[in-house]
Amino acid sequence: MRKYLSIILVFKMAFRNILRQKRRSSVVILTVMIAIISVMMSQGFLNAMFDSMVEKAIETGLGHVQIRPAGYLETRQIDLYIQNPGELENQLNGSLPENVHYSRRLEREAILRIGADVKGVILMGIDPANEGNVSTMPEWIQQGNFFTDDITGSQKGYECLLGQKNAMILELETGDWFILTTGAADGSSKSFRCGIKGIFHSPVSALDEVFVIMRIQDIARLRESDETKTVSYFVVHGNNISEAPYIKKIISDIMQGSSDAIPYTYRELEPTIASYFELVDQFTWIFYFIILIGFGIVLFESITMSIFERMREIGVMYAVGTRPFFLFWMVIIEAFTLSMIGTALSIIAGSMIILILGYFGVDFGNLEFGDQMYTSSLGVVYPYITVRNLIEIFMVTAIISFFSGIYPALKAVKVSPIKAIYNRQ
């Protein structure tokens, strides 16, 4: 019982000291609020910018999950094909949730020729009827039109979509044509005329220069491929990126451990994105400590000055039999309490600010974010803060407040009662 009474007394003394020095306590609390709200705002915008970059990478066709031929991750070769794609499609049609969509893709290396200009590209065959469900590709068109039907090529050639960057370099417009050369199913080369139906500009600038987009049926026809070589992979798209592991599990169950094809999440397909997640986590902790260390310095100075001003009081407490343990924890609790009050007020105020900004959004215009591969304009971002972020901020604040109070607490413990009472420190 005496133990609990001592603990209660420690807290009472700590709160009394905080209330007695209202001005200093207010300065510390205000400093905590400025530091934590700054951290929350920065973290909120960082979350939004990072999600914007990842979402745009996914919307360009990466998808939340891809079903790739076995061995793709090891080789990264685009000349691998899904075995029995028709049978796999039948399984997907009756088993995927209503909000999960998929589309077929076929990729081949090719050479683009226009006059004396020669350029290596990748032919991407898409299914126009389903592509809009897994990517924003139909929205990329800057000139001309997207594919509207499944009409295949004729003697006049095939239709294609050309990247805006290539169109500028080669000085081409919609209605113009060029020659593409690619490998046929029998290993020979096959050249054909390709008319530009539309010119696209993707959110990921690198894709404009790399890909020439065609109907998947056209590529399969001109290559004279059999049914087993008409699909390089399936792109699967759900509601949001958090569903990727769940979608992968569903597909794995559907395929019943097939060894011919394997579902991969976007993080498995693109190690760069996975490394971004790790980088953001590391940066977040460093950022927390850098900003909150300023509040720690103010807290340290405030508690230290409080101890020096209360030397006589501390000496009297020692003289009447107060133990060093009691004084040590009284100082620590003062520092911790001031930090927690500031933290609570900061979380309320910062959350309201982020909620308002997240609702209306913040327009960054054409400011780019990401590396060379995934560089894209941010546009309007909607900052948000997660429960995990708030817990991390609380933990860092608690750690800093504890260590900020250790020196003043030790200073109080080492006070000589007689010298303190007679002000001879």
N, C-alpha and C positions, 0 to 999 in steps of 0.2 A: 504493500500500500504506500509506504514511504517513497518507494521508487517512482510510482506513478505521480505522486504529489510533487516530487522534484522535477519531473519532466514538465508537468503543468506550470510550475513556477518558472522554469527556464523560458517557456513560451511567453508567459505573462511579462517577464522582464524584457524580452526581445521586442515584443509589441509596444511596450511602454516607451522604450528608447526610440522606436520608429516614430511614434506619434509625438514624442517630445521634440524631435528635430524635424518639424514638418517641411521646412524649406529644403534641407539637404535630402530628405526622403523623396520629395517631389522631383528634385533634379535627377536623382537616380532613376526613379520610375519613368520620367520623361525620356531619359537617355535609353533605357531599355526599350521603350515603345518605338522610338525613332529607329533603333538598330533592328528590331524584330520586324517592324512593318517594312523596312527596306529589304530585309531578307525575303519576306513573304512576297513582296511585289516582284522582286527579281526572280524568285523561284516560279511564281505564277506565269510570268512572261516566258521564262525558259521552258516550262512545261508546254505552253502553247506553241512556241516556235519549234520545239523538237517534234511535237505531235504533227504539226503542219508539214514538216519535212518528211516524216515517215509516211503520213497519209498520202502525200503527193507522189511519193515513190510507189506506194501500193496502188494508187489510182491510175498510174501510168501503165499498169498491166502486170505488175508484180503479184498482186492479189494477196489475200491473207494466207492462202495455202496453194501450192502447186503439186500436181501429181506428175512426177517425173519418172522416166525409165530408171531401173535399178542401175547404180553405178554412176549416175550423173554427177553427184557431189564430188566424186573422186576425179573425174575426167573433165567436167564442164564442157563436154562436146555437144554441139547442137545437131549432130547427125545421128543421134539416138532416137528411137521411136517407141511409142507405147504399143505393146503387143495386144492384139484384139481390142482396139479402142471401142468398137461397136458394143461389145459385151460389157465393157466397163461403163459406157454411157447408160446402158439399160439398168445397170445396178444403181448408178447415181440418180437416175430419174425417179425411181420409186423410194429412195431412202433418205435423201437430203432434206433437212428442215425447210419449211416454206420460205424463210428469209435468206437462205443460202443458195447462191447461183454459181453456175460454172460455164465455161466456154472452152472450145478447142483452139489450139494453136499449132502451127507448123512453121518451123524456121529452117532456112537454108542460106548458105553463103552464096553470094552472087557478085557479078562485076557489072557496073553501070557504065555504059558508053554513050557519049553524045559528041559527035564529031571527033576531035582529037583528045578529048577529055575522057579519062578512065578512072573509075573510083570503085573501091571495094565496099560493099554494103551487105546487110543481112536482110533477106526477104522474110517478112513476118506475115504468115497467112492467118487470117482471123475469120471467125464466123460472124458476119454482120448482124445476124438476128439476135445473137446472145452477147456480143461484145459490150454493149452498153450496160449490161448487168454486172460486169466485173471490172470495168475501167471507165474513165471519162473520155475515151478516145473519140467518140462522135462529137465531143465539144471542142476538140483541138483544131477543127478545120478553120483556116483563115481565109482561104479562097476556094471556090468550087464547092463540091458537095461530098458528103460521106457516102459509102456504099448504101444503096437503097434496096437492093434485091440480090438474088443469087445467080444472076445471069453470068455464065462463064464466057471465056474469051472466044473470039471468032477469028476469021482470017485477017481482020483488021487489027488484031492484037488484043491485049488484056488491059484492064483498068487497074490503076494503082494510086496510092497516096504518097506524095513526096514531102520530105521534111523541108521546112521553110529555109533553113540554112543551106541545104543542098540546092534548093531552087534559086537562091540568090547567087551562089557560087557559079552554078551552071547557066544562070540567066534563063530559067524556064518558067513558064506560067501554065495555068490550067488549060487543057486542050492541046498542049505540046506533047511530044512523045520522045522516048529514048529507047535504047537497046539494053536489055538485061541478058546476061549469060549465067546459067547455073547448071549444076550437074543433074542429069536424068537418072532414073532408077537403075538403068543398066550400066551406069558408070561413065557414059559419054556426056559431052557438053551440049547444052541446048540453048540457043539464043532466040529471043522473041521480042516483039515490039510491045512497048508498054505506054499507054496513054495516060496522062495525068488527069485524074478525075478531081482531085483536090490537093491542096497544099496545107500541111498541118504544122502546128507549133505546140510541142508538148511541154508540160510543166517542168520536166527534166531536160535541160537543154541538150545534153549529150545524145539523146535519142533522135533528135532531128537529123543529125548527121549520119547516124548509124543505120537506121531502118528505112526500108521501103515497104509499105504495107499493101498487101493484096488479099483477095478472097482466098480462103484455105482451099476451096474447091478448084480454083484456077491453078494454084501451085501444084496440087495433086494431079490435075489433068495434064499440065504441060510436062510434068516429070514422068507421066505414064506409070504412076505408082500403084501398087496393089493396096488392098484395104489395110494391110498391116503396117504400111509406111505413110499414113496420111495424117498422123497426129504426133507431134513432138512432145506435147504435154497438155494438161488441163489446168486452167486457172480457176480457182474457187474463191468466192468472195462472200463474206458475211456482213453483219451490221457494223462491227468495229474491230480494231486490232486485238482487243482483249479476248475475242472469240476464237482466235487462230488455233490455240492448243485444243480447244473443244471440237472445232471443225476437223482438225487432223485426226482426233480420236474416232470421230464418227466415220470418216473415210477409211481409216485402218480397219474398223469393224466391218464395214461394207466389203472391203477387199479380202477380208479373212486371211490376212497374212500372206498375200500374194508376193512372190519373189520377183515378178516381172516389172512391177511399178511400185513406187513408194511415195506417200504424201510427205511434203516438207512445208514447214511454216516459213514465212517471209524472213524470219531471223536466221533460220538454217540456210536459206538460199543466198542471203546477202550478209556475209560476216561483217561488212562495213556498218550495217544498221545495228547489229549486236554489239559491236565495239562502241557505237554511239551511246547505247544504253549504259555500258560500263563507264564510259567517259563522263557522262552526265552525273552518274552516281558519285564518282570520285570528285568531280568538280563541285558538286553540291556540298559535300562535307567540308572541303577546303574553303568554299565561299562562306559557309556558315561561320567557321572559326575566324576568318579574316574580318568579317563585319562585326561579329559579336565580341571580338576581342577588345574593340573600342569601348563597348559597354562595360566589359570586365575591368578595364583600366579605371573608368569613372567609379565603378562600384568599389574597387580596391582603395582608391584614394578617399572616397567618402567614408568607408568603414574605418580606415586608418586614422583619418582626422577625428572621427567620432571617439575613437579609443583615446587619443591624446587629450581631447577636451574633457574626458571623463576619468582621468587618471586618479584624481582625489576620490571620486565615487568608488572606483574599482579598489583602491587601497582600503577604503572603509569596509567594503564587502569582504575583502580578505581578512581584515582585522576582526570581524565578527564571526569568522569561521567558514566562510564560503570556500568550497573546494575549487581547484583549478579546472577540473572537469566541467563544472557548472558554467564557469566564465567562458571557457572555450566554446561550448555548444551554444551559449547565448549569442556570441558574436556570429557564429556560423548561421544560426537561425535568422538573425537580423538580415544578413546578406541574402540568404535564400528567400526569405519572405518578400523583401523588396523586389527581387528578380521575378518571383511568381506573380506578384501583383501587376508589375509591368507587362509580364508575358500574357496574363489573362486579358488585360485591357488591349494589348497589341493584337491578339488573335481576334478579338471581337471587331476592333476597328479595321484591321487589315482584311479580314474576311468580307466585311461589308464593302470595302473599296474594290476588292477583286471581284466580288459578286456583281457589282455595278458594271465594271469594265468588261467582265466576262459576258454580261448580257448584251451590251451594246457593241463590244468589239473595239479593237484599236487598229486603225489602218496604217500599215507600214509601207504602203505603196509598192514600189519595185525593189525595195531593199531585199538583198539576197541573203540566204542562210543555207549552210551546208558546205560540203566539199565539192570538188570539181564534178564528181559523178552525179551528185544529187542536188546541185545548186538549183534553187528555184526562188522566185519572188514570193515574199511572205504574204503580201496582200493584207487582208483583215485577219487578225488573230484574236482569240478569245481566251485570255489568261484564266487559269484556275489553279487552285491549291488542293492537294489531297490530304487525307487524314494522316497518311504516312509522313508527308512533309511536316505537318504540324507536330507530330510525335518527335520527329528528328530535331526540329527547332527547340522543342521543350527539353529534350535530352541535352543538347549542346548548351542551352541556357543554364540548366541545372548544374552541369559540370563546371562551367565557367564561374558561376556564382559560388560554388563550393570552394574552388581553388582561390578565388578572389578574397574569400574570407579567412583563409588559413593563416596568412601572415599577421593580419590584425588580431586574430584569435590567439596566436602564439605570443604576440606582443603583450596581450592582456594577461596571459598565464604567467609571464615572467616578471610581472610588476612586483616591486618590493613594497609591501604595505606601508612601512614607516616613511620611506622616501616619497611615496605617492601622496600620503596624507599631508606631509609638510611641503609638498610641491618641489621636491629636490631631484626629480628625474632628469 
